[in-house]
Amino acid sequence: MSFCMSEAWSDARYFLKKIFLFATLPDEAVQRIADCLKPLSFPKGAVICREGDPGNSLFLIQSGRVRVVDQHEQEEQTLAYLGRGDALGEMGLLTGDPCRATVKTDTPCEVLVLTKETFETLLKGYPAIAVHLSHVLSQRLAMTPQGRLRDTTSSELIALVNALTLDEQILVTTALAIALVEQTRRRILLLDLGTPDGAAARALGLRPILSSEAMFREEDLHDARVLQRILNIHPSGLEVISLPYRVLAGHLFPALHPFLNLLKQLYDFTLLLLPDVLQHPVTTTIMEEADTLLFVAGESTRGQAATLWEQSSQLVAMTKKRLHTVWLRENLDPPPFPADVMIPWSEGLVERFRLSGSPYLHYADQRHTTLMFDRLARRLGKLRVGLALGSGAAYGYTIIGVLRVFEREGIPVDTIAGTSMGALIGSFHAAGKNADELEAIARSITKRWLYERMFWDLTLPRAGILAGQTVAAFLRDVLGDIEFPELQTPFAAVATDILTGNEVVVNTGKVYQAVRASISLPIVFTPYEHQGKYLVDGGLVNPVPTSVVRGMGADLLISVNLTSKPELRRALPGFRRVLLAGPYGPNMIEVFFKMLYTMQYEIAQARTELAHVTITPETRNFLWTEFHRAAELIRIGEEAAEPIIPKIKALLPFFADYCRVPLRQPDFVTPY
């Protein structure tokens, strides 16, 4: 049997045809290259190439999965996963540039290798390959910004699977696509494979160039110039192609893999709007090749949604892809499947679209819906902002000042983790209360309020001086019986299991109960029994929960550290200092709190190093018990946050001034 008819040749040609450098070569040239490929096997955990190593080989993954990682000191961050049919090192093969990242095997892998030396020998014997490569590269350089080829390890194919009506599809897709442009400031393509007659492009005010199979009889989907002829560009910078999925069937189907690879070369994010026909070969292939699956459904198609979600989940289980599930929430009924993101929705949005033909969300009327699309875009763009709020009793009021500055400057918050007083303020904010509402609550807590309520909360001091019933009633009065999934912003409270000393992250059940556990300062409050554990103040183990907010999926970590060295704390005034310290030095109460301050300070110093940005309000002139000085402490928080804002904005592409701003409705304002 000849090589070109063998299984090995067929497999090698498949991989070569997927790579933009070789996709349009004639079979004879592809066969010559395939003859030069050498098979290699790597066990799980092996390093295929390291960042900075000479780029002298092309690797084609036959089986298994690899991780592209960024090694920063002792931390290792996974940038991307690559699998069967993906290529590594193609630019190094051409230019000799060093490897841009470290690649490790995530499973046992079989790869095909083409060395630079062999490749150069091949070019000498078959110069037509060199002519072809120079032609392909010139096209690609002309299509990419600043004439640079993109690194495909950082690009994303996002397959959008939906169980929605056509109008809802258009609204969701256009809102998400523009949010991606706005939040990431990257090159974004919306490839509409699902709506009839380019409905998504028409809704955006564009005149779609409708593609047909006949258009490509004399053209080639591997050619970047073909895209320019079927491309629409929205004033926001969003690029749109209307390409019915059936066009890619038939004789164009073999070109689908190279076509998707071409998109990864040209765009940072490609949002592929799929039809609801998941069993079609084109749809199935795209879902298998996509880096992320985004499943969106709502009340209007609840029955259909469950079936499509089950099909999508089965594919995810087989391919180990990332799956984000979005539910358009119109009422309090739970979705028929677990949802990662809940977006407020109403029939009025659809009615307005039918009347106006405009898919843009009006911020004044759909504030929370707009915010959630922006949050979803940051999630997909790996730009989620996490806020870790530290413990500190009355010092926690400074957090309100920090939040006020964030609101004024438009800094988004996607996830919150709080310890002790940080959990209290954080839970209120996650439930939807803004800085002004939080300040009103804080100002209502006067000395008289404290004395009256604490007196009735005294208990026999077996496990604590105060029973905690009064503070639990206060928390329930503010939060009600709201549970974690109902919060506007994902939130977690940190507590300590007093029997084991372990950190406990509470993110299920009633929120007020979790906060009650997190603020249970030992000796002062009785431990809170929760799910069979006796929980006390989380500040004993994690006074600044940066690690927790990172575990919640945040990419940009902002910490508010309320600890400081005990020696910098203001001394107790007058008779109180004499009463507590006495003529023989500090008594056990002062010793306990000094010990607590010291321990929290030392732990916090280590934990805040995880943060990209740390805000440390200057509270040395306040006592941790001075809850009646809310107004002053809030102002201290504002003063601490204001000089940090430029650093935070520098980390968020939303605030960049180097590209066009998306078109929104005239009533749109900064949404935070």
Disulfide bonds with the S-S distance in Angstrom:
none
